[in-house]
Amino acid sequence: MSEPNNSNQLESLQQRLGNIAKHQLISYCMALGDQLGLFDALAAIGSEEHPAKPKEVADKADCKERYVKEWLGMMACADVIEVTEDEKFFIKPENKEVVIASAAQMSMIMSVTEPYKKLVDVYKKNGPLGLPYSDFTTFYNKLSKVHEPFDKIHLIRDVIPLIAVQERLEAGGLRILDVGCGNGSHMSLMAEKYPKCQFIGIDIAEAAIQEAKSRRNESTGAAFDNLEFQVMDASQMNSSWIDSFDLVLIFDACHDQMRPDLCLREIHRVLKSDGRFAMLEIKGTSSIYKDKQMFGQAAITPYSLSVLHCLPIASNSEDALGLGTAWGQVRAESMLREAGFSKVDIVETPFFPLNVLYISYK
Ligand SMILES: C[S@@+](CC[C@H](N)C(=O)[O-])C[C@H]1O[C@@H](n2cnc3c(N)ncnc32)[C@H](O)[C@@H]1O
């Protein structure tokens, strides 16, 4: 009795996995297009009225015509762009934004596989413990390219009100620290919005801090006088920072530290007694079974990024905790309490559906 059912299930699994393999190819080719600026070039010169020849797209993107023709053909067969009978191409105007944004996302995903060969060894019993940040030369930039437009919309409008500090930020005089600040996108948005407060971003990655230091006030183009960035290990912050900050923030930068426990203790030390610590982290229950039930397909992105990046990064020393993205609410709350925080509020962030905000008090 159960046989036809089993064979139907097997057939549909085979079909689903076959489609994934096909989509993986599309994704690689779209990432290539993003990397080379081919979508932008096509969008700039091709339209339904005046579709573009491969040579025109190639010239616009400073690429070789023969290769670009192959790529355009692939994109057309995948139904991402349009092709005419005389082999000219265009992107439908209503599709441009989605295609370009999706290609950037695929490019980001592609960049996380940069140390793929080393990763294979890391998983082996006798292989290296993990991967260093330096193995990911483009991932962080691409990640920030994907999330920066969303931060511009939501950080000031939606995140800050959840922490309930906007009036004090507007009044001024507060000191704010961003831990694992990356290229400084969050701090520069806040420094511009709240000019009477003082902002510091720290990150262990020198390249990220270099980039952060080059940020300018977007409306005036001037250098910030209320914002500084320092290379610093969050598990061992400046020893003179005791009760120094009114607000400490972490955006997606706790679970992939090797010693997040020490980092949380350091945050407790540097926070003023009436200060607030807000940590935006990946949403999760701390149970794979429950995550699967609760988030379904939405769990795929954080779990995959953990397999390819966050876990190997967070495991790269003998004493590393190796949390991974799916450490979840139970583990996060208990680590925050172990670090000394007496109260932890867990706040939903519907505008960032993969995240949750932990607001902690001394
Ligand atoms: C996923 S990125 C997030 C960056 C930034 N907060 C954002 O949202 O764009 C994680 C960051 O944590 C930083 N990081 C990891 N371990 C660190 C440590 N021990 N001390 C300081 N920064 C660290 C990494 O260099 C990286 O920039």
The ligand as an ORCA input file, in Angstrom:
! r2SCAN-3c Opt
* xyz 0 1
  C      28.890     39.597     10.256
  S      30.030     40.887     10.519
  C      28.936     42.195     11.047
  C      29.550     43.549     10.855
  C      28.640     44.738     11.185
  N      28.186     44.747     12.549
  C      27.468     44.775     10.240
  O      26.342     44.468     10.640
  O      27.709     45.127      9.074
  C      30.817     40.414     12.042
  C      31.933     41.348     12.446
  O      32.432     40.964     13.727
  C      33.823     41.218     13.733
  N      34.449     40.448     14.811
  C      34.554     39.114     14.924
  N      35.223     38.767     16.028
  C      35.545     39.912     16.650
  C      36.234     40.215     17.855
  N      36.724     39.262     18.651
  N      36.376     41.511     18.165
  C      35.884     42.497     17.390
  N      35.230     42.267     16.234
  C      35.054     40.995     15.872
  C      34.255     40.793     12.343
  O      35.506     41.307     11.967
  C      33.106     41.324     11.487
  O      33.349     42.627     11.027
*
